[in-house]
Each structure stands twice: as structure tokens, then as C-alpha cells.
Amino acid sequence: MTSGSRINYIIRFYLDIFSLALLYFLTKIVIGVPDNSIQSLTVQIIIIISLISWYISAFVFQLYLDISIISFSQELINFFKVVLIHLLILAFVLFMISNDFKSYRPLIIFYNLGIIIFIPIQKYLYRVVAAFVRKQYKFEKKIIIVGSKFSEALSKSSSLSNNDLRYKILGIIEDEQNGFSNEKYLGNITQLSTVLKEMEVDEVMLALPVAETKKINEAISVCEKAQTRVSILADMNNYGTAVLKATNYAGFPVVNIRQYPLDDLENKFFKRVFDIIFSTLFLIFIFSWLFPIIAVLIKLTSKGPIFFKQHRWGLYNEKIDCLKFRTMYVGSPQLNDDGEYLHTSKNDQRVTSIGKILRKTSFDELPQFLNVLAGTMSIVGPRPHPVPLSIEAKAQIQNYMLRHLVKPGTSGWAQVNGSRGEVQSPQEMQRRVNFDIWYIENWSFGLDFQIIFQTIINMIKGDEKAY
């Protein structure tokens, strides 16, 4: 763990410990537990058990991963797991040591409710402050790349980003210069040790072919002797992004390149049950009163129907009628003069005044919960694209058609990771597809809940690419 990450970890951990202690004693005062009794002793034991169980649970569920690596919604998913285990441990211990468990239930319940309400706010504010500090000091992780496997693509940009993590590429180390500019080329692999001594390097990324095992081992050895973090850049998109699994056929080991959890009938069944329950509750408690308001606003601002129905590709490329609130003027062109699909762009003249708001908040997608209830879509999955766009993309984008191995969703992994809105290049579409394939290969209910939560957060704060 780097010094910055270690400081980050310590601050967040002790903030949580302080918050837990404060919340506990505030809850104790509100509940009114007497100070001079056997109960008082038990109450003091509870806070000790609370802090110990929190530490253990946080360690198990990796609550204090570097916030530059995980998003706020991912952190909250881990947080809720920790709270659940924390509550269960507290209840179990109290049940075992106390003869009057019922009298402590209000304390335990209100204490954990306070945790659920207060600590997420504290964590969000910490992220805001940390982002401000990072921006002021312009923190960047300095890296060098060994090898040329991905160097050409990486060297085109001086920095990479993953959430709040920023990389600055100091240069490339390779046996041959291969056309790299002088400021990027740092020398051949035998000079790696010298480079690490002369330059301030936070991390070395190995981009060597798998066949060059000797060079990889030598580079790792040099980095470890120099106490420099080393990572291996692996391009697995050609073979699948999930964990490779081996099976045995007639005595021969066979590696399955791609794994699809939703091929399992049990997973498929429970995902469908969840879709029905979630969409039904949404349509009853939210859509029922929100629909008339949006419908009136659409009618007042432009002529035409309330809903917009568009053909898209669903499961196994079957055409589905995807429902949306109409956000464009009736008769707006969908294709340009060359027959290519017209993406919605910023300040698009086809979009109505209320349509801009609906798109910005993603409220235009809400009717798709009717698609979910009907079974043509899922709550979470790859976003369905208009048919003309799919026809264009399938000929240009690697693995594009694999996204149709599952039902399309109202929101997806690509969207919550910033890949939404106008597609301005094939590279952007490939990035979006890569996210979709990763979701399909790594599906779990936990991932679905994370995407739902992250989608809600994005709807509240707005998305600059939503137009």
C-alpha cells in the first residue's frame, strides 16, 4: 500500500470509529439507558463488541479500498454488507450475555439506523474533501510501461483515469524504440534498474507478450528490488473477460474461454422474479403518479403522442418495441442523408424543451419498466440500441453481438461507468461493448443492486453526457 493510500485508509477508518462511538453514546442518551446498573455495564460491553465487529466486517468486505479505485456506490454496497454483519454479531453477542435481550433491542435498532443514515453522508463528504485536496495538489501516479504490447495506444495520452485515479506516463521501456518520441522512450529493458534509480516512479506496468516469460520475470525482479509496485497489463478481450475455468473432457483439460452466469436456469429464474417484483412496485408507487405529470408537460410543450415506440434488438436479436417518453418533435429524422443513424447530440434541435429535462434526468426511460414487466427487458442489462445503430456496429465492433445473449436493461454497467449518450467514435462504442460483455460474464445479484443504486445516484446528481 502506497503512503497516500495508507493515509487515506487510516483517516477513513478512524473517522468511522469516531462516528460509531459518537452515534452509540447519542443513541444511549436518547434511549435513556441508566448509568448505575448492571445494564450500564452491558451497554459499555456493547460498544466494545460493536467496534471489534465493525473492524472485522470492514476487513472481510474490503470497506476501506482506495476510493480512487472504487466508486461511491461500490463503497456503499460494501458498507451495507458491513452494517448487516455488524448488526447480526451485536444481536448474537447480546443474546448470549444478557438475560433481558428485549430491553436492549431499541438501543441496537436505533444505533444501527443512525449508522445507516449518518456514515454514508460522512463518507460522501470525505470524498468531496479528498477530491478537492487531490485537485489542489494535482496528484498523479507516475508510471512507466515496459514493453510495446499496448504502448502505442497508451502513449497517445499523457494520463489515464479510473474514477479519481490519475496516471502520468513517464515513458516507455522497450528493446527497440519502435517510433516512440524521444521524451517517451527511456531505453531498453536492461536499463530498467537504472531508470528506477534515476526517476521517481510509483508503478511499473508490464506490457510484454505472455511468451516472453524470461523478460517478465527479470522485470518483476528488478522492480521488487527497487521497491516499486509492478502490474501486468493483460489484454483478455480477445478471449473473454471472466475468470477462465477448466473442465475435463475424456481426460483432457479444456479451458472455457467465456462464462455466462445467466445461462444457468436458476439464475435466470430469480433474475426474472426480481424484475417482476421491482417493476411492479415501481409502476404502482412511482410511475402511477409521475406519469400524469410528465404526460401533461409533454402535451403542453409539443404536439404528438406521449410515448415514443422504437424498434430495438432484444434477447437473441429479436426485435422489441422499446417504450420511452417522447422527447423529440414529431417528424424528427432518425437517419442522415447517408442512411447512418443520427445520435442525439448536445443542443440537438430535435429535442423539445421538456425533452431536455427528461433526458438529463433519464426520466424518458421510465416507461421501459412496462417492457420489463412484459418480459422483453430486464431492470439491469446492456442498453438496447436502435436497430440502424446495431446494424452499423455489428460489422465494426468486436464482440458486439454477444451483448444480445441476455435481455437488454433499463440501465447497465456501461452507463454507470460513464459510457452513455452520443457515440462519437468506434473506440467509444467498443468501450461500451466491453463493459457490457464484462457484465454478462460477471453477473451477480450484488452487481445488479450496485448498478441500480449507482443509477439512482447518477439520476439525482445528473449526468453531463445525458442530452
C-alpha positions as CSV (number, residue, x, y, z in Angstrom):
1,M,0.0,0.0,0.0
2,T,1.4,3.4,-1.0
3,S,1.8,6.2,1.6
4,G,-1.1,8.1,0.1
5,S,-3.3,5.1,0.2
6,R,-2.2,4.2,3.7
7,I,-3.0,7.7,5.0
8,N,-6.4,7.6,3.2
9,Y,-7.1,4.2,4.9
10,I,-6.2,5.5,8.4
11,I,-8.3,8.6,8.1
12,R,-11.4,6.8,6.8
13,F,-11.0,4.0,9.4
14,Y,-10.7,6.4,12.4
15,L,-13.5,8.6,11.1
16,D,-15.8,5.6,11.1
17,I,-14.6,4.6,14.6
18,F,-15.2,8.1,15.9
19,S,-18.7,8.2,14.2
20,L,-19.6,4.8,15.7
21,A,-18.7,5.8,19.2
22,L,-20.5,9.2,18.8
23,L,-23.6,7.6,17.4
24,Y,-23.6,5.0,20.1
25,F,-23.5,7.4,23.0
26,L,-26.0,9.7,21.4
27,T,-28.4,6.8,20.9
28,K,-27.8,5.7,24.5
29,I,-28.7,9.2,25.7
30,V,-31.9,9.3,23.6
31,I,-33.0,5.8,24.6
32,G,-32.3,6.7,28.2
33,V,-30.2,3.7,29.4
34,P,-29.5,4.1,33.2
35,D,-25.8,4.7,34.1
36,N,-25.7,2.9,37.5
37,S,-26.8,-0.6,37.0
38,I,-25.9,-4.0,35.5
39,Q,-27.4,-2.7,32.4
40,S,-24.9,0.1,32.2
41,L,-22.0,-2.5,32.3
42,T,-23.6,-4.4,29.4
43,V,-24.1,-1.2,27.5
44,Q,-20.3,-0.5,27.8
45,I,-19.6,-4.0,26.6
46,I,-21.8,-3.5,23.5
47,I,-19.8,-0.6,22.2
48,I,-16.6,-2.6,22.5
49,I,-18.2,-5.6,20.7
50,S,-19.5,-3.0,18.1
51,L,-16.1,-1.6,17.3
52,I,-14.4,-5.1,17.1
53,S,-17.2,-6.5,14.9
54,W,-17.0,-3.4,12.7
55,Y,-13.3,-3.8,12.2
56,I,-13.6,-7.5,11.3
57,S,-16.5,-7.0,9.0
58,A,-14.8,-4.0,7.3
59,F,-11.7,-6.1,6.7
60,V,-13.7,-9.0,5.3
61,F,-15.8,-6.9,2.9
62,Q,-12.9,-4.5,2.0
63,L,-14.7,-1.4,3.1
64,Y,-11.5,0.7,3.0
65,L,-10.4,0.0,-0.5
66,D,-8.8,3.1,-2.1
67,I,-11.6,5.5,-3.0
68,S,-9.6,6.3,-6.2
69,I,-10.3,2.7,-7.3
70,I,-13.9,2.2,-6.3
71,S,-16.9,4.4,-6.9
72,F,-19.1,5.8,-4.1
73,S,-21.9,3.3,-5.0
74,Q,-19.4,0.4,-4.8
75,E,-18.3,1.6,-1.4
76,L,-21.9,1.8,-0.2
77,I,-22.6,-1.8,-1.3
78,N,-19.6,-2.9,0.9
79,F,-20.8,-0.6,3.6
80,F,-24.3,-2.2,3.7
81,K,-22.8,-5.6,3.9
82,V,-20.6,-4.5,6.9
83,V,-23.7,-3.0,8.6
84,L,-25.6,-6.2,8.2
85,I,-22.9,-8.4,9.7
86,H,-22.2,-5.8,12.4
87,L,-25.9,-5.9,13.4
88,L,-26.0,-9.7,13.4
89,I,-22.9,-10.0,15.5
90,L,-24.2,-7.4,18.0
91,A,-27.5,-9.1,18.3
92,F,-26.0,-12.6,18.7
93,V,-23.5,-11.5,21.4
94,L,-26.1,-9.6,23.3
95,F,-28.5,-12.5,23.2
96,M,-25.7,-14.7,24.7
97,I,-24.6,-12.5,27.5
98,S,-27.8,-10.8,28.6
99,N,-30.8,-12.3,30.4
100,D,-33.0,-9.4,29.2
101,F,-32.4,-9.2,25.5
102,K,-35.7,-7.4,24.7
103,S,-34.7,-4.3,26.8
104,Y,-31.7,-3.7,24.6
105,R,-33.4,-4.0,21.2
106,P,-34.3,-0.3,20.9
107,L,-30.7,0.6,21.6
108,I,-29.4,-1.8,18.9
109,I,-32.0,-0.9,16.3
110,F,-31.7,2.9,16.6
111,Y,-27.9,2.7,16.8
112,N,-27.7,0.8,13.5
113,L,-30.3,3.1,11.9
114,G,-28.1,6.0,12.9
115,I,-25.1,4.2,11.3
116,I,-27.1,3.7,8.0
117,I,-28.1,7.3,7.9
118,F,-25.1,9.2,9.1
119,I,-22.0,7.3,7.9
120,P,-22.9,7.3,4.2
121,I,-23.1,11.1,4.5
122,Q,-19.8,11.3,6.2
123,K,-18.2,9.1,3.5
124,Y,-19.6,11.2,0.7
125,L,-18.3,14.4,2.3
126,Y,-14.9,12.8,2.8
127,R,-14.8,12.0,-0.9
128,V,-15.7,15.6,-1.7
129,V,-12.9,16.9,0.5
130,A,-10.4,14.3,-0.8
131,A,-11.2,15.2,-4.4
132,F,-10.7,18.9,-3.6
133,V,-7.4,18.2,-2.0
134,R,-6.3,16.0,-4.8
135,K,-7.3,18.7,-7.3
136,Q,-5.3,21.3,-5.4
137,Y,-2.2,19.2,-5.3
138,K,-2.7,17.8,-8.8
139,F,-1.8,14.3,-7.6
140,E,-0.8,11.9,-10.3
141,K,0.6,8.4,-10.1
142,K,3.8,8.3,-12.1
143,I,4.2,5.1,-14.2
144,I,6.4,3.7,-16.8
145,I,5.5,0.9,-19.3
146,V,7.8,-1.9,-20.1
147,G,7.1,-3.5,-23.5
148,S,5.2,-2.4,-26.5
149,K,2.1,-4.6,-26.5
150,F,-0.2,-1.7,-25.5
151,S,2.3,1.1,-25.5
152,E,1.2,2.7,-28.8
153,A,-2.3,3.2,-27.5
154,L,-1.3,4.3,-24.0
155,S,1.4,6.7,-25.1
156,K,-1.1,8.8,-27.1
157,S,-2.4,10.1,-23.8
158,S,-0.3,11.6,-21.0
159,S,-2.7,10.4,-18.4
160,L,-5.3,7.7,-17.8
161,S,-8.1,7.8,-15.3
162,N,-10.2,5.3,-13.4
163,N,-12.7,7.2,-11.2
164,D,-10.4,9.6,-9.4
165,L,-7.2,7.7,-10.0
166,R,-4.8,9.6,-12.4
167,Y,-1.8,8.1,-14.1
168,K,1.0,10.1,-15.7
169,I,3.0,8.0,-18.2
170,L,6.7,9.0,-17.8
171,G,7.8,6.9,-20.7
172,I,8.2,3.5,-22.4
173,I,11.0,0.9,-22.0
174,E,11.4,-1.4,-24.9
175,D,14.3,-3.2,-26.6
176,E,13.7,-1.2,-29.7
177,Q,12.5,2.4,-29.9
178,N,9.7,1.4,-32.4
179,G,9.0,5.0,-33.4
180,F,8.3,6.4,-29.9
181,S,9.2,10.0,-29.4
182,N,12.5,10.8,-27.6
183,E,10.7,12.1,-24.5
184,K,8.7,8.8,-24.3
185,Y,11.4,6.3,-25.0
186,L,13.5,5.6,-21.9
187,G,15.8,2.9,-23.1
188,N,15.8,-0.9,-23.4
189,I,14.8,-3.4,-20.8
190,T,18.3,-3.9,-19.4
191,Q,18.2,-0.2,-18.4
192,L,15.1,-0.7,-16.2
193,S,17.1,-0.8,-13.0
194,T,18.9,2.5,-13.9
195,V,15.7,4.2,-14.8
196,L,14.1,3.3,-11.5
197,K,17.1,4.8,-9.6
198,E,17.1,8.0,-11.6
199,M,13.4,8.7,-11.8
200,E,10.6,9.0,-9.3
201,V,8.3,6.1,-10.3
202,D,5.2,5.0,-8.5
203,E,4.4,2.0,-10.6
204,V,5.7,-0.1,-13.5
205,M,3.3,-1.7,-15.9
206,L,4.5,-4.7,-17.9
207,A,3.1,-4.8,-21.4
208,L,5.2,-7.8,-22.6
209,P,3.8,-10.7,-24.6
210,V,3.0,-13.8,-22.5
211,A,5.6,-15.8,-24.4
212,E,8.4,-13.6,-23.1
213,T,8.4,-15.2,-19.6
214,K,12.1,-14.6,-19.1
215,K,11.8,-10.8,-19.6
216,I,8.7,-10.6,-17.4
217,N,10.4,-12.4,-14.5
218,E,13.5,-10.2,-14.9
219,A,11.5,-7.0,-14.9
220,I,9.5,-8.1,-11.8
221,S,12.7,-9.0,-10.0
222,V,14.2,-5.5,-10.8
223,C,11.0,-3.7,-9.7
224,E,10.8,-5.7,-6.4
225,K,14.5,-4.9,-5.6
226,A,13.8,-1.3,-6.2
227,Q,10.7,-1.5,-4.0
228,T,8.5,-0.3,-6.9
229,R,5.0,-1.6,-7.4
230,V,4.6,-3.7,-10.6
231,S,1.5,-4.7,-12.5
232,I,0.9,-6.7,-15.7
233,L,-1.3,-5.3,-18.4
234,A,-3.3,-8.2,-19.8
235,D,-5.5,-7.9,-22.9
236,M,-8.1,-10.6,-22.4
237,N,-10.8,-9.0,-24.5
238,N,-9.9,-11.4,-27.4
239,Y,-10.6,-14.4,-25.1
240,G,-13.2,-13.2,-22.6
241,T,-13.0,-11.1,-19.5
242,A,-14.3,-13.5,-16.9
243,V,-12.2,-15.8,-14.8
244,L,-11.0,-18.7,-17.0
245,K,-12.3,-22.1,-15.9
246,A,-11.1,-25.5,-16.8
247,T,-13.2,-28.7,-17.3
248,N,-12.2,-32.2,-18.2
249,Y,-13.2,-34.0,-21.4
250,A,-12.1,-37.6,-21.8
251,G,-9.0,-36.9,-19.7
252,F,-8.0,-33.7,-21.5
253,P,-8.1,-30.3,-19.7
254,V,-10.3,-27.8,-21.6
255,V,-10.3,-24.1,-20.7
256,N,-13.7,-22.4,-21.2
257,I,-13.0,-19.0,-22.6
258,R,-16.3,-17.4,-21.6
259,Q,-18.6,-18.0,-18.7
260,Y,-22.2,-16.7,-18.7
261,P,-23.9,-17.0,-15.3
262,L,-27.3,-16.2,-16.7
263,D,-27.1,-19.4,-18.8
264,D,-27.9,-21.1,-15.5
265,L,-31.7,-21.6,-15.3
266,E,-31.8,-20.9,-11.6
267,N,-30.1,-17.5,-12.0
268,K,-32.3,-16.7,-14.9
269,F,-35.4,-17.6,-12.9
270,F,-34.5,-15.5,-9.9
271,K,-33.5,-12.5,-12.0
272,R,-36.9,-12.7,-13.7
273,V,-38.7,-12.9,-10.4
274,F,-36.7,-9.8,-9.2
275,D,-37.6,-8.0,-12.4
276,I,-41.3,-8.6,-11.9
277,I,-41.3,-7.6,-8.2
278,F,-39.2,-4.5,-8.8
279,S,-41.0,-3.2,-11.9
280,T,-44.5,-3.9,-10.3
281,L,-43.6,-1.9,-7.2
282,F,-42.1,0.9,-9.3
283,L,-45.2,1.1,-11.5
284,I,-47.6,1.2,-8.5
285,F,-45.8,3.6,-6.2
286,I,-43.8,5.9,-8.5
287,F,-44.9,5.7,-12.1
288,S,-48.6,5.9,-11.3
289,W,-48.4,9.5,-10.0
290,L,-45.3,10.6,-12.0
291,F,-46.8,9.6,-15.4
292,P,-49.7,12.1,-15.4
293,I,-47.3,15.0,-14.6
294,I,-44.9,14.1,-17.3
295,A,-47.7,13.4,-19.8
296,V,-49.2,16.8,-19.3
297,L,-45.8,18.5,-19.7
298,I,-45.1,16.7,-22.9
299,K,-48.5,17.7,-24.3
300,L,-48.1,21.3,-23.3
301,T,-44.7,21.7,-24.9
302,S,-45.2,19.9,-28.3
303,K,-47.7,18.2,-30.4
304,G,-47.7,14.5,-30.7
305,P,-48.1,11.3,-28.7
306,I,-46.8,10.9,-25.1
307,F,-44.9,7.7,-25.8
308,F,-42.3,7.1,-28.4
309,K,-42.0,3.5,-29.6
310,Q,-38.8,2.4,-31.2
311,H,-37.7,-1.0,-32.6
312,R,-34.6,-2.3,-31.0
313,W,-32.8,-5.7,-30.7
314,G,-33.5,-7.7,-27.6
315,L,-32.6,-11.2,-26.4
316,Y,-31.1,-13.3,-29.2
317,N,-31.5,-10.3,-31.7
318,E,-35.3,-10.5,-31.5
319,K,-36.9,-7.1,-32.3
320,I,-38.7,-5.5,-29.4
321,D,-40.8,-2.3,-29.1
322,C,-38.8,-0.2,-26.6
323,L,-41.0,2.4,-24.9
324,K,-39.9,5.9,-23.9
325,F,-41.5,9.2,-23.2
326,R,-41.3,11.3,-26.4
327,T,-38.6,13.8,-26.1
328,M,-38.3,15.0,-29.8
329,Y,-40.6,16.8,-32.1
330,V,-42.8,14.6,-34.3
331,G,-41.2,14.0,-37.7
332,S,-37.6,14.5,-36.5
333,P,-35.2,12.5,-38.8
334,Q,-33.6,9.4,-37.3
335,L,-31.1,8.9,-40.2
336,N,-28.8,11.3,-42.0
337,D,-28.6,11.6,-45.8
338,D,-26.1,8.7,-46.0
339,G,-28.6,6.4,-44.1
340,E,-26.5,6.4,-40.9
341,Y,-28.1,6.7,-37.5
342,L,-28.2,10.2,-36.1
343,H,-27.1,10.2,-32.5
344,T,-28.6,12.8,-30.1
345,S,-26.0,15.5,-29.7
346,K,-25.6,18.4,-27.3
347,N,-28.1,21.2,-28.0
348,D,-29.8,18.9,-30.5
349,Q,-32.6,20.9,-32.2
350,R,-34.8,17.8,-32.5
351,V,-35.2,17.7,-28.7
352,T,-38.1,19.5,-27.1
353,S,-37.8,21.8,-24.1
354,I,-39.3,19.2,-21.6
355,G,-37.4,16.5,-23.5
356,K,-34.1,18.0,-22.5
357,I,-35.1,17.7,-18.8
358,L,-36.4,14.2,-19.3
359,R,-33.2,13.1,-20.9
360,K,-31.0,14.9,-18.4
361,T,-32.7,13.1,-15.5
362,S,-33.2,9.8,-17.5
363,F,-37.0,10.1,-16.8
364,D,-37.6,9.5,-20.5
365,E,-36.6,5.8,-19.9
366,L,-39.2,5.2,-17.2
367,P,-41.8,3.6,-19.5
368,Q,-39.4,0.8,-20.1
369,F,-40.5,-0.7,-16.8
370,L,-43.5,-1.8,-18.8
371,N,-41.1,-3.6,-21.1
372,V,-39.6,-5.2,-18.0
373,L,-42.9,-6.4,-16.7
374,A,-43.8,-7.8,-20.2
375,G,-40.5,-9.7,-20.2
376,T,-38.8,-8.1,-23.2
377,M,-36.3,-6.2,-21.0
378,S,-34.7,-6.5,-17.6
379,I,-34.1,-4.0,-14.8
380,V,-30.3,-4.3,-15.4
381,G,-28.6,-5.4,-18.6
382,P,-26.9,-4.0,-21.7
383,R,-28.8,-0.9,-23.0
384,P,-30.7,-1.8,-26.2
385,H,-29.6,0.2,-29.3
386,P,-31.8,1.4,-32.2
387,V,-31.8,-1.2,-35.0
388,P,-29.9,1.0,-37.5
389,L,-27.1,1.6,-34.9
390,S,-26.9,-2.1,-34.2
391,I,-26.6,-2.9,-37.9
392,E,-23.8,-0.4,-38.2
393,A,-22.0,-1.6,-35.0
394,K,-22.1,-5.3,-35.6
395,A,-19.9,-5.0,-38.6
396,Q,-17.4,-2.7,-36.9
397,I,-17.3,-3.5,-33.2
398,Q,-15.6,-6.6,-31.8
399,N,-18.0,-9.0,-29.9
400,Y,-20.9,-6.6,-30.4
401,M,-23.5,-9.3,-30.9
402,L,-22.5,-11.0,-27.6
403,R,-24.4,-8.3,-25.8
404,H,-27.7,-9.9,-27.0
405,L,-27.1,-13.1,-25.1
406,V,-29.0,-11.6,-22.2
407,K,-32.1,-9.3,-22.1
408,P,-31.4,-5.6,-22.5
409,G,-31.8,-3.5,-19.4
410,T,-33.2,-0.1,-18.3
411,S,-29.7,0.6,-17.1
412,G,-26.4,-1.2,-17.4
413,W,-22.8,-1.5,-16.3
414,A,-21.6,0.7,-19.3
415,Q,-24.0,3.5,-18.4
416,V,-23.0,3.8,-14.7
417,N,-19.3,3.8,-15.8
418,G,-19.8,6.9,-18.0
419,S,-20.4,5.2,-21.3
420,R,-23.7,6.7,-22.3
421,G,-25.0,9.4,-24.6
422,E,-23.6,10.3,-28.0
423,V,-21.1,7.8,-29.5
424,Q,-18.5,9.9,-31.4
425,S,-16.1,7.2,-32.4
426,P,-15.8,3.4,-32.9
427,Q,-13.5,3.4,-29.9
428,E,-16.2,4.8,-27.7
429,M,-18.6,2.1,-28.9
430,Q,-16.0,-0.6,-28.3
431,R,-15.5,0.6,-24.8
432,R,-19.3,0.5,-24.2
433,V,-19.5,-3.0,-25.6
434,N,-16.5,-4.2,-23.4
435,F,-18.4,-3.0,-20.3
436,D,-21.5,-4.9,-21.5
437,I,-19.5,-8.1,-22.1
438,W,-17.9,-7.8,-18.7
439,Y,-21.3,-7.5,-17.1
440,I,-22.6,-10.6,-18.9
441,E,-19.6,-12.7,-17.8
442,N,-19.5,-11.4,-14.2
443,W,-23.2,-11.1,-13.5
444,S,-24.4,-11.5,-9.9
445,F,-27.3,-10.1,-7.9
446,G,-24.8,-8.0,-5.9
447,L,-23.7,-6.4,-9.2
448,D,-27.3,-5.7,-10.2
449,F,-28.0,-4.0,-6.9
450,Q,-24.8,-1.9,-7.3
451,I,-25.8,-0.8,-10.8
452,I,-29.4,0.1,-9.6
453,F,-28.0,2.1,-6.7
454,Q,-25.4,3.8,-8.9
455,T,-28.1,4.7,-11.5
456,I,-30.2,6.4,-8.8
457,I,-27.2,8.4,-7.6
458,N,-26.5,9.5,-11.2
459,M,-30.1,10.5,-11.7
460,I,-30.0,12.7,-8.6
461,K,-26.7,14.4,-9.4
462,G,-27.3,14.5,-13.2
463,D,-25.0,13.2,-16.0
464,E,-23.2,15.6,-18.3
465,K,-23.5,13.1,-21.1
466,A,-27.3,12.8,-20.8
467,Y,-28.7,15.0,-23.6
